[in-house]
Amino acid sequence: MSRDKEKEVTGPDLLADVLQLARKEGALTGKGLVAFVHALRERAALVIEERLEPLLARVQQLEEQVRGLEQDVAWRRETLAQLEQENAWRRDTVAMLEESRRALGQEGAWQRETLARLQQENAWHRDTVAHLQRDHEQSSALLTSTVAAHEGLLVHHRGVLARVVAELATVAQLPWWRRATARRRLSALADLLRSELP
């Protein structure tokens, strides 16, 4: 809904027109007043729902991002554990080859080449483990900050919703002759909701 359309739907002039029409139709007395207040409450609920839909969609998007990050962190942990096991195996292999080289002098040259290759691979694995560890720490930090942002946003939105509900309940109980106060409070409420839109 565009800003101009929102002004048409929630503007104070429209509210004044509705009140004037309701007064002409006798809707502000007796049972008509109860029905009129009920209709206003239903319209306010629809307006609130329209304003909250983008906020709820953003919350859902953040939750999906958190789930994706949690899966990524779990995968990185598993990969890190596998690489650490492989590193342990490679260290054991290097130790065995060094022992074999001492025992078999005639195979010394071949073992030196093999040892050099394994040491290069070991260095590559150490670098890979270090890189994955850094990625894991960054992902964990990102996950923590995302969860904190999501929780903060959720608390904020709940606070806004509580304010909106309390304000609407107060406005709904105002007598008809305080319609200027009601208009001001509904206008302030609309401004509050607009400020929450992305």
Buried (B, 14 or more C-beta within 10 A) or exposed (E): EEEEEBBEBBBBEEBEEBBEEBBEEEBBEEEEBEEBBEEBBEEBEEBBEEBBEEBEEBBEEBBEBBEEBBEBBEEBBEBBEEBBEBBEEBEEBBEEBEEBBEEEEEEEEEBEEBBEEBEEBBEEBEEBBEEBBEBBEEBBEBBEEBBEEBEEBBEEBEEBBEEBEEBBEEBEEBEBEEBEEBBEBBBEBBEBBEEBEE
